Amino acid sequence: MTSAAPLFQSFACHALQWYAVRVRSHCERVASSTLQAKGYQQFLPEVRSRRRWSDRTKELQVPLFPGYVFCRFDAAHRVPVLESAGVAGIVSFGTLLAPIPAEEIQAVETMLRLCHHVEPY
């Protein structure tokens, strides 16, 4: 019986895929923390950006992909994600959600860790 548990966990892990979650304007951090509080694995890539005002210059942490947070979940159970604060929708093609390969998420994480200068796109 103990050998069945790792097999089930392995299967459950493969059912979860990464998706790009569209968020309301300037609500990336709110959506990210809400998804995390609900127990979802989320990823909000941020970079340092220098912003200039008339009286000062300041360095801020800004989203690498404004308007999006990446979240790993089972597409069959997407309603709790859609009901999260700040979430506007999930990137899809018609009615089919558009999964993002885990390798792409890992590539972004690696790029942020290794590159010194990355700008939002």
PETA-V569413 format. One record per residue. N is the residue number from 0. SS is DSSP state (h for helix, s for strand, l for the rest). Layout:
N:SS / N:SS
//
This chain:
0:l / 1:h / 2:h / 3:h / 4:h / 5:h / 6:h / 7:h / 8:h / 9:h / 10:h / 11:h / 12:h / 13:h / 14:h / 15:l / 16:s / 17:s / 18:s / 19:s / 20:s / 21:s / 22:s / 23:l / 24:l / 25:l / 26:l / 27:h / 28:h / 29:h / 30:h / 31:h / 32:h / 33:h / 34:h / 35:h / 36:h / 37:l / 38:l / 39:l / 40:s / 41:s / 42:s / 43:l / 44:l / 45:s / 46:s / 47:s / 48:s / 49:s / 50:s / 51:s / 52:l / 53:l / 54:l / 55:l / 56:s / 57:s / 58:s / 59:s / 60:s / 61:s / 62:s / 63:l / 64:l / 65:l / 66:l / 67:s / 68:s / 69:s / 70:s / 71:s / 72:s / 73:l / 74:h / 75:h / 76:h / 77:l / 78:h / 79:h / 80:h / 81:h / 82:l / 83:l / 84:l / 85:l / 86:s / 87:s / 88:s / 89:s / 90:l / 91:s / 92:s / 93:l / 94:l / 95:s / 96:s / 97:l / 98:s / 99:s / 100:l / 101:h / 102:h / 103:h / 104:h / 105:h / 106:h / 107:h / 108:h / 109:h / 110:h / 111:h / 112:h / 113:h / 114:l / 115:l / 116:l / 117:l / 118:l / 119:l / 120:l
//
